[in-house]
Amino acid sequence: MADELREFFLDLHIHIGRTRDHRPVKITAGRDLTFFEIIREAGERKGIEIIGIIDAVSPPVLDEIQDFVRDGVMRELPGGGYDYEGKTTLLLGAEVETSGPNGGAAHFGVWMRDIATMREFSDWLGERVTNRVLSSQRARCTSFELQQKCTELGGMFIINHAFTPHKSVLGNCVSRISEMVELEHLTALELGLSSDSDLADLFSEHENVTFVSNSDAHSLAKIGREYNRVRVAEPSFDEVKKALLRQDGRAVTANFGLEPKLGKYHRTFCAACDEVLDTASIEHLNCPACGSKKIVRGVHDRILSIADRPEPVHPPHRPPYFYQIPLEFIPKVGKKTIDKLLNHFGTEMNVLHRATEEQIADVVGAKIAHDIARARRGELPISVGGGGIYGKILNS
C-alpha cells in the first residue's frame, strides 16, 4: 500500500547564539538562542513541526545534541533526524561560506542525516576553516568542492538567502547559480528575506529548482518568520529530502514568506542619508540626493538588473507563495498580546492559519483580530525596507 502523505510546517534555517556553557556560535544571534530553547520554542509555541539547526556542525553543539539523545530528551528517527516529544523533528545543518569566483562571498546550507555523518562533515570542514566552533565561517574550498562533499555524504545542499546583498550567490557573487553550483546536485534554493517566487522565477535557470522560504532566525522570536509546508509520509530527514527533490509524491506545497517589501534589503538604500532609493533614477549607484557611494543594492533592484526574463514564468511544480506577516510585525501586537493568543490557541501557526477572526476577537479584541485577518489577506499598508532596516506595517 502506498505511503499515506501528510503535511507539516518546516523551517530549515535557525541559528544558535550560545552553547549550554555560553560559548558563542553565531556571533550575531541572541544569547537566548540556545539549542534546547530553540526546540522548545519551535515545538511548543511556534508550532513548527520540522526545524533545522543550521549550526549543528559546531562540535560543542553536536555534543549537546548527542547528550540530549542519550538522556532521552530526543530520539533518533529511522528516517534520519531527531524527534522532540512528538512535537517537532530536528534536522542537522551547517552554514558554510565560500568565496565567489570573481569576488564576493556566498552562504550555503549543508544538511546531514544524523550525528555521525555530521561529525564526519565537521571534521572535513575543520581542516578548511579557522574556527569550526563558530557558524558561517569562510571555508578554504570552492563552492563546487563543498557541494561535492555534501553529495558524497548523502546530504542536502541548499543555496542560502540567494539574493541578499551580503553573503549570497546572486546578491554579490555571480548572475547565474550554475557559475557556483552543479544544478543536478542542488537540493533547493532559499529565497531569503526580501524576495519571493515571482522574483526568483525571473531566471530561466531556476525552472527545475525547488524554492524554500526559511526564517534565518537570529532570535527566538524570529523562528517561523518564514517557513514552508511540505507533503511527506513522516517528519524525517529522508522524507524532507524527497520533498525538496519532488520525489515519490513528496513536495513543498506552499512557501510562507515575509512580504518582500518588509524585508530589510528589498530596495536600494543610501547609508549616508538613510533613504530608500528608486534605482531607476540612479546611474553608477551614486545617491541622487547626496552623491554618496555608500549604497546597499536592494534585492529587488539587483534581480531586475541580472534576470533573463521580463516576467516570471512559474513551472507546474512551483507551489503558491503566501505573503506572511508574523504576529510581531502587526501594530499593537506586543509580547503580552502574543502570549495571550498562544495561551488560548496553543501555537502561532494556529493563530495564523487555523483560528477564525471571530475566535481571535474573543481573545484580544476586534481591532487586533481584524488586523491579523487583513495581514492574512495582504491588505495592510507597508513602508518598504532597505539597507538592513526592516519595512514596517503602517497604522491605518
Number of C-alpha atoms within 10 A of each C-alpha: 3 6 10 9 13 12 18 20 22 28 26 28 28 26 33 32 25 22 22 12 9 11 15 19 25 23 16 13 19 18 19 17 24 23 21 17 13 24 27 17 18 26 21 18 19 23 22 26 23 30 28 25 25 27 29 30 31 26 18 18 22 19 15 17 21 17 13 16 16 12 10 12 14 21 19 19 17 11 15 21 25 29 22 20 15 12 15 26 28 28 27 27 27 27 24 24 25 25 21 20 13 9 10 17 21 31 24 26 27 27 30 28 23 21 21 12 16 25 18 14 20 20 15 13 23 17 12 15 18 13 15 23 22 20 24 26 19 19 20 16 14 16 25 14 13 22 22 17 17 20 17 9 15 14 26 24 26 25 27 28 30 26 30 28 24 19 23 25 31 26 23 21 23 20 18 17 19 14 16 22 21 13 15 9 15 20 25 22 23 25 24 26 28 28 27 24 21 13 21 23 22 21 22 16 15 20 16 16 20 21 27 31 31 29 25 25 24 21 19 24 18 15 26 30 23 29 26 27 22 24 24 25 19 17 29 23 27 20 21 26 22 18 22 23 20 18 12 12 12 21 24 27 17 20 27 23 29 25 24 24 22 24 26 23 31 31 27 26 26 24 17 14 14 12 17 22 22 14 20 7 10 11 9 7 17 16 25 15 11 10 12 14 14 14 20 20 25 28 28 21 17 21 21 14 10 15 19 16 13 9 12 16 18 17 13 8 14 20 18 13 20 19 18 21 24 22 22 15 17 18 15 13 17 12 12 9 16 17 16 13 20 18 12 14 18 16 21 23 18 17 23 17 10 11 15 14 18 13 16 20 16 10 16 15 13 15 11 19 20 15 21 26 20 15 22 17 13 15 11 18 13 15 11 21 24 27 23 16 16 20 21 19 18 12 11 7
